Amino acid sequence: AAAVVLPASTEEVQGVVKVANRYGFPIVPFANAQMLSSPTAPGTVLVSMRRMSNIHVDEKNMSITIEPFVDYGMIHHEASKRGLWLGGSGWHGAVARPCSQCTDAGVWQSDLKYGGLTRSVIGARIVLADGSLLRLGSSAIGGTGDIPFTEVIPGPNLWGIFRSSCGTRGIITEITLKLHPWVGGHPFPED
């Protein structure tokens, strides 16, 4: 790699993409090195998502909004404090990061029951190749109070363009996932 940049926000990712376009250098987003994240062209700049690890749990609407460096262990830790859970996770919970995993299908062992990343993503923010921002899901509709409740509106389900694209169609900087009530009795211990 020619360089590594470490953006801390969606706006900074947009800035990196715009500069890459202006000066013509290739970029590769990098969260956990699971899929196709090695530079393949000379002069490639790695866009490391390491500084983007914010989590927001919306207990009332049973959802969690995460940034690219959040892994399943972090999700379960935050959700369990509130008696919620994601409905399973990948077999590699402390390594896999859902934002990057969903660009490569994101199927896990409890996918049929809880939806995994196939049906649990109810919102997303994606930086496109020109540096513009695309918001997906119902929270993109004006007047919803930025509350995600479904991934399929407004309009056609554009999530399918990004899912399983291995990051070639945009950089996912945030996803919102459905949470479920924890049915196993008392919530997981915190320590």
Secondary structure as the mmCIF struct_conf table of DSSP 4:
data_model
#
loop_
_struct_conf.conf_type_id
_struct_conf.id
_struct_conf.beg_label_comp_id
_struct_conf.beg_label_asym_id
_struct_conf.beg_label_seq_id
_struct_conf.end_label_comp_id
_struct_conf.end_label_asym_id
_struct_conf.end_label_seq_id
STRN STRN1 ALA A 3 VAL A 5
BEND BEND1 SER A 9 SER A 9
HELX_RH_AL_P HELX_RH_AL_P1 THR A 10 TYR A 23
TURN_TY1_P TURN_TY1_P1 GLY A 24 GLY A 24
STRN STRN2 ILE A 27 PHE A 30
BEND BEND2 ALA A 31 ALA A 33
BEND BEND3 MET A 35 LEU A 36
BEND BEND4 SER A 38 SER A 38
BEND BEND5 ALA A 41 ALA A 41
TURN_TY1_P TURN_TY1_P2 PRO A 42 GLY A 43
STRN STRN3 VAL A 45 SER A 48
TURN_TY1_P TURN_TY1_P3 ARG A 50 ARG A 51
STRN STRN4 ILE A 55 ASP A 58
TURN_TY1_P TURN_TY1_P4 GLU A 59 MET A 62
STRN STRN5 SER A 63 ILE A 66
TURN_TY1_P TURN_TY1_P5 PRO A 68 PHE A 69
HELX_RH_AL_P HELX_RH_AL_P2 TYR A 72 SER A 80
TURN_TY1_P TURN_TY1_P6 LYS A 81 GLY A 83
STRN STRN6 LEU A 84 TRP A 85
BEND BEND6 GLY A 87 GLY A 87
BEND BEND7 TRP A 91 TRP A 91
TURN_TY1_P TURN_TY1_P7 GLY A 93 VAL A 95
HELX_RH_AL_P HELX_RH_AL_P3 PRO A 98 GLN A 101
HELX_RH_3T_P HELX_RH_3T_P1 CYS A 102 ASP A 104
TURN_TY1_P TURN_TY1_P8 GLN A 109 SER A 110
HELX_RH_AL_P HELX_RH_AL_P4 ASP A 111 TYR A 114
HELX_RH_AL_P HELX_RH_AL_P5 GLY A 116 ARG A 119
STRN STRN7 VAL A 121 VAL A 127
TURN_TY1_P TURN_TY1_P9 ALA A 129 ASP A 130
BEND BEND8 GLY A 131 GLY A 131
STRN STRN8 LEU A 133 GLY A 137
HELX_RH_3T_P HELX_RH_3T_P2 SER A 138 ALA A 140
BEND BEND9 ILE A 141 ILE A 141
TURN_TY1_P TURN_TY1_P10 GLY A 142 GLY A 143
BEND BEND10 THR A 144 THR A 144
TURN_TY1_P TURN_TY1_P11 GLY A 145 ASP A 146
BEND BEND11 GLU A 151 VAL A 152
BEND BEND12 PRO A 154 PRO A 156
TURN_TY1_P TURN_TY1_P12 LEU A 158 LEU A 158
HELX_RH_AL_P HELX_RH_AL_P6 TRP A 159 PHE A 162
TURN_TY1_P TURN_TY1_P13 ARG A 163 SER A 164
BEND BEND13 SER A 165 SER A 165
TURN_TY1_P TURN_TY1_P14 CYS A 166 GLY A 167
BEND BEND14 THR A 168 ARG A 169
STRN STRN9 ILE A 171 LYS A 178
STRN STRN10 HIS A 180 PRO A 181
BEND BEND15 GLY A 184 HIS A 186
HELX_LH_PP_P HELX_LH_PP_P1 PRO A 187 PRO A 189
#
